Amino acid sequence: MVQPSLPGNRLLPGEKGCMKLAAFDVETHPIAAGRQAPPVVCGAWAFLDGTPTTILPREAHLDWLGHWLREGGAVCGHYIAFDLATSCATRPELTRLVWDAYATDRVFDTMLREKLLDIARGEYKGWKKRGIRYDLLSVSRRHFDNPRNDKGEAGWRLRYHELEGVPIAQWPEDARRYVIADAEDARAVFMLQEQIGRPRNLFLDQFRRSRASWWQTLTSTWGFHTDAEKVAALERETRAEHASIEREAIAAGLLHADKFTPAGVRSRDVKRAAALIEAAFLAAGKEPPRTAAGKVSTSADACIRAAPRLENEEPRAFKAFSEWRKWRHRVQGSALNEKIRKRVEATDAEIAVWSSFFRWQDRALLPDYGRLGELSSTLSKDLPLLRQNPVHTRYDLAVTGRSTSSADEDDGTGGNTQNMGRDSPARACFTPRPGFVFARADFGKLELCTLAQYEIDTWGDSALADALNAGLDPHLMVAADICGVPYEEALRRLKAGDQEIIQMREAAKPANFGFPGGLGADSFVEYARTSYGVLVSSELAHRLKKQWRDTWRLQRYLNHMGRLVEAPGREVILPRSGRVRGGCGYTDGCNTIFQGSGSDVANAAGFLISRACYADPSSPLYGSRIVNFVHDEFIVETPEGPGAAAAAEELSRLMVAAAADWIPNVKIEAEPLLMASWSKKAKPIRDAQGVLQVWRETA
């Protein structure tokens, strides 16, 4: 076809000069499982120079989009990543043009811009709970009292596939009006946002956020594959264990035999459980954990802590107890005893004594009572998610700048694939598609590195950066200081299995990650236990905080953040991205610096990785796909075979290269590996020539 000339001469001032800009929106066939970027039906274009808004049928829209981008035009839209993804899926030849547009700051997303404005105003935190929405209709109504029906004119939003092949002149007026309004509303929102945000430089981070939305949308669109046989096996095992625990808990009076929750699960006798937990803690001379309302907590963690503690008197008995709990729902009688005998090297007489002890004490059932919640969560949340195959999670922007992962707000599909427990059995159900393997790499100590870089940017030096650049273990450094021994001695004792050093290093890990966020010593006790499974006394918590401050000289950071959040607007500005977060409390501000900067590093890496996968045929990653992103970790599905090792190495190289722009003064690594399923147990395996091999989980 003959390409039309670019309409108008309206120039948009930007950070890199001026550009021509148009808003556009597409309508598509319905989204479905495995088809998250459905074929385009039409596109509506609204220009900034008064040219009438135009609806173009699919081929004309794709022609025009390619022409506009080739001529250096910029585009804006509301969640425009979807419109561009569907356009590229419908015509793959557009892919490189779209990647180039993102790379050269020519893609504006009005939804992200609205969120950046609210973050700067301190109005974004908890937006879902407060009922705030960021879809185009809601944002339009927020600014213009837009009267449109949220299901589209006469419900056309989900029906445009019915108009496939019908000349636009013959479309119902409601169908034409709806698609035109989407493009014009995006244009109107964009222009209003310019008036609000540009004078205060609140959009300095918009293109980086737009790029993050693009590669995360592609990740979501491709999806995270699951193994149906593993999912079925997990369901069988979970239901069997759940039923077994239920029987014993009913007999012990911890579950009601005849009372059920609305979800069909037997209700717990919380009062009896709380009484047992309280008695256990008081008998040990300790105060039981309590909820925010002051009641005795019956959480899984509280139940485990209230269980009989035999390790002080007989470590082998405690180990036997652990094995008994692990296996008793899977095997019975002599087979159970044999499992214990092999792992503890116990005699039948010892096992008989121990088993009797395990069974008659109600408190011994408390860990399993607590585990019912975990099993119920697997049945009600994890398994429905795993059955979707592939899982299309929805990434979004958190107030700190981090990314979140959740289900789709409209249809409930997808789910959180970022925060699955480290030991969750659901992880192993995520496997590559046939003919592929997973390449994985994660940044080592990313948020410690971003904190150290902030120190250098602010004060010109950092003890933490010095340690990281020297290749020292920051957790072991704190442990050595608190034990009063030189680092070299602590390292020697760690390698020799010295329990004092091992335990102190474990305590130092939550200290290094928790205290920079403004935690006090008392709140640190709970943080260490719930986030890291580390039991720390109040006395040790106070010693750890003092040693942490002395080791890294970071009291200046805490004082600095305190001053920032006491100033008018309570604003924190990230120095390298320019992103503004307003309305910060003390811990909000402390966490935003290193978490937000860490997200900047990871999002920059994600763009480089995804571009290599989709748009760089010379890259070892070409043809691979990111399938999951967990804050500092990337999982990429790559073809199995000789090229897999090179793809994993390139994944690591691109991550480190991206980080160099954000933390130029701090050394960071991203160790690669190959694995046949998602597991935290996976380790890098290399052959005699140093080539990465695929890690496979063994029974």
URPEGI-V772529 format. One record per backbone hydrogen bond with DSSP energy under -1.0 kcal/mol. NH is the residue of the N-H (numbers start at 0). CO is the residue of the C=O. If there is no record, write none. Layout:
BEGIN
NH&CO + NH&CO
END
This chain:
BEGIN
11&18 + 13&16 + 16&13 + 18&11 + 21&73 + 22&45 + 23&75 + 24&43 + 26&41 + 28&38 + 31&34 + 34&31 + 40&26 + 41&26 + 42&55 + 43&24 + 44&53 + 45&22 + 53&44 + 55&42 + 57&40 + 60&56 + 61&57 + 62&58 + 63&59 + 64&60 + 65&61 + 66&62 + 67&63 + 68&64 + 69&65 + 70&66 + 71&68 + 72&67 + 73&19 + 74&105 + 75&21 + 76&107 + 81&78 + 83&79 + 84&80 + 85&81 + 86&82 + 87&83 + 88&84 + 89&85 + 90&86 + 93&90 + 94&91 + 97&93 + 98&94 + 99&95 + 100&96 + 101&97 + 102&98 + 103&99 + 104&101 + 105&100 + 107&74 + 109&76 + 112&108 + 113&109 + 114&110 + 115&111 + 116&112 + 117&113 + 118&114 + 119&115 + 120&116 + 122&117 + 126&123 + 129&125 + 130&127 + 131&126 + 138&134 + 139&135 + 140&136 + 141&137 + 142&138 + 143&139 + 144&140 + 151&148 + 154&151 + 155&152 + 156&150 + 158&155 + 161&158 + 162&159 + 163&160 + 165&162 + 169&166 + 170&167 + 175&171 + 176&172 + 177&173 + 178&174 + 179&175 + 180&176 + 181&177 + 182&178 + 183&179 + 184&180 + 185&181 + 186&182 + 187&183 + 188&184 + 189&185 + 190&186 + 191&187 + 192&188 + 193&189 + 194&190 + 195&191 + 196&192 + 197&193 + 200&197 + 201&196 + 205&202 + 208&204 + 209&205 + 210&206 + 211&207 + 212&208 + 213&209 + 214&210 + 215&211 + 216&212 + 217&213 + 218&214 + 219&215 + 220&216 + 221&217 + 222&218 + 223&390 + 226&428 + 230&226 + 231&227 + 232&228 + 233&229 + 234&230 + 235&231 + 236&232 + 237&233 + 238&234 + 239&235 + 240&236 + 241&237 + 242&238 + 243&239 + 244&240 + 245&241 + 246&242 + 247&243 + 248&244 + 249&245 + 250&246 + 251&247 + 252&249 + 253&248 + 254&248 + 255&266 + 260&264 + 263&260 + 266&258 + 268&253 + 269&267 + 272&268 + 273&269 + 274&270 + 275&271 + 276&272 + 277&273 + 278&274 + 279&275 + 280&276 + 281&277 + 282&278 + 283&279 + 284&281 + 285&280 + 290&294 + 293&290 + 296&288 + 302&298 + 303&299 + 304&300 + 305&301 + 313&309 + 317&313 + 318&314 + 319&315 + 320&316 + 321&317 + 322&318 + 323&319 + 324&320 + 325&321 + 326&322 + 327&323 + 329&326 + 330&326 + 334&331 + 336&332 + 337&333 + 338&334 + 339&335 + 340&336 + 341&337 + 342&338 + 343&339 + 344&340 + 350&346 + 351&347 + 352&348 + 353&349 + 354&350 + 355&351 + 356&352 + 357&353 + 358&354 + 359&355 + 360&356 + 363&360 + 364&361 + 365&362 + 368&364 + 369&365 + 370&366 + 371&367 + 372&369 + 374&370 + 375&371 + 376&372 + 377&373 + 378&374 + 379&375 + 380&376 + 381&376 + 382&377 + 384&380 + 385&381 + 386&382 + 387&384 + 390&223 + 393&405 + 395&403 + 397&401 + 400&397 + 403&395 + 405&393 + 407&412 + 411&407 + 423&420 + 426&423 + 428&425 + 429&426 + 430&224 + 435&432 + 436&637 + 437&674 + 438&635 + 439&672 + 440&633 + 442&631 + 443&668 + 448&444 + 449&445 + 450&446 + 451&447 + 452&448 + 453&449 + 454&450 + 455&451 + 456&452 + 457&453 + 458&454 + 459&455 + 465&461 + 466&462 + 467&463 + 468&464 + 469&465 + 470&467 + 471&466 + 476&472 + 477&473 + 478&474 + 479&475 + 480&476 + 481&477 + 482&478 + 484&479 + 489&485 + 490&486 + 491&487 + 492&488 + 493&489 + 494&490 + 495&491 + 496&493 + 497&492 + 501&497 + 502&498 + 503&499 + 504&500 + 505&501 + 506&502 + 507&503 + 508&504 + 511&507 + 512&508 + 513&509 + 514&510 + 516&513 + 517&514 + 518&513 + 523&519 + 526&522 + 527&523 + 528&524 + 529&525 + 530&526 + 531&527 + 533&527 + 540&536 + 541&537 + 542&538 + 543&539 + 544&540 + 545&541 + 546&542 + 547&543 + 548&544 + 549&545 + 550&546 + 551&547 + 552&548 + 557&553 + 558&554 + 559&555 + 560&556 + 561&557 + 562&558 + 563&559 + 564&560 + 569&566 + 571&580 + 573&578 + 577&573 + 580&571 + 581&118 + 582&568 + 583&569 + 588&584 + 589&585 + 590&586 + 591&587 + 592&588 + 594&590 + 595&591 + 596&592 + 597&593 + 598&594 + 599&595 + 600&596 + 601&597 + 602&598 + 603&599 + 604&600 + 605&601 + 606&602 + 607&603 + 608&604 + 609&605 + 610&606 + 611&607 + 612&608 + 613&609 + 614&610 + 618&615 + 621&618 + 622&612 + 623&620 + 624&636 + 626&634 + 627&634 + 629&632 + 631&629 + 633&440 + 634&627 + 635&438 + 636&624 + 637&436 + 639&434 + 643&640 + 646&642 + 647&643 + 648&644 + 649&645 + 650&646 + 651&647 + 652&648 + 653&649 + 654&650 + 655&651 + 656&652 + 657&653 + 658&654 + 659&655 + 660&657 + 661&658 + 662&658 + 665&662 + 672&439 + 674&437 + 675&694 + 677&429 + 686&690 + 689&686 + 692&684 + 694&673
END
